[in-house]
Each structure stands twice: as structure tokens, then as C-alpha cells.
Amino acid sequence: MILFSLQCSQGHVFEEWFTNGAEFDQRKAADALVCPECASHEIDKAIMAPNVARKGAAAPPVAPRCTPQGCGSCAFAGMHD
């Protein structure tokens, strides 16, 4: 399955699942894609940001260095060395 971001001729953006890239082409050729907001059949793929997986865990937040003991009034209180 693949999720495509789609856009109609009126600028409405929506997402739809397809079994593969060819299914989008087949459904577009058959005029089977419809905008859920305005019912337009003029649908194209919208620009999408790639979903890139990262290796390992996310880095922990960096605590601000208010004072050597910390300021004590923020979410990072007690995290200082």
C-alpha cells in the first residue's frame, strides 16, 4: 500500500491509499478519482515530502545552560550536569 497526497484543480489537497503506483494511473485514466471537497475529477499527485526513517533513537533534548545549577523554572530543571 502507498499513500499519495492528491490535489484537485481547485487546489484542495487530500490523501488516498493505493495498492501501488500503477493503481493511481489506472484510476486517473478511468476518471475514478474524486475530490472529497468539491467533487472535481481533475486530480493530480501533490508534492510530497519523503518519509525518511532515521537510524537509532532520537537525540535527547539539550538543556539550556542558565546557571551551573539550572534555573529551576523550566522543563529542563534538574537536567544540568
N, C-alpha and C positions, 0 to 999 in steps of 0.2 A: 504494500500500500504506500501511496505517496500523497502528501498534502500539497496542493497548489494554492497559491494566493491568486485570485482572479479579479479582473476589473471589467466592468461593463463600459459601454460607450458614454454613459452619463457620469462616469468617474466613481461609481460605487465599488468598493473593494470588499470581497468576501472570500472565504476559503471553502475548498471542496476536496474530498478524498477521491483518488483514482487507484485502480489496481496497478497501473503502470503509466508511463508517459504516453504510450500509444493510445490508451483509452481516451485521454483528453482530446487528441487529434480526431479520433473516431466520433466522439460525442459532439465536437465542434462542427465537423463536416455534416453530421446528421441534424444540426440545429437543435440539439438536445440540452444545451446549457442555457440556463435562465437566471438572470439576476433576481435574488430574493427581494430586493427593494423596489425595482421599477419594472420587472418582467422583461427587460431587454434581452434579446438573443445575441446581441453583438458583444461577445465575451472574448477576452484575451487573457493570457497569463500576465499577472502584475509582477513588477520587480520584487524579488525576494532576497532576503539576506540568508546566506547558507547557515545551516545548523551544524556548527563545528564542535565536536566533542573534545574536551580537554583531558589530558592525561593527569591522573592523580587528583588529590583533593584540592579544593580552592585554598588559596593562601589566607591565613587568618588576618583579621583587620589589624592595621598598625595603630597603636595607641599614640595619641598626641603627647608631646613632651612639655606639659605645662610647667611642672616643677619636678625635682627628683622624686618627691613623694606622690605626685599626681595632684590634680586639683580637687578631686573628691566630689565634683558636682556634675560629672558627665558619665556616659555609658562606659567609659574606659577606666573608671575609678578602680584602683586596686590591681590594674594590669601592668603597671610600671615595674621595671626591674628594681 
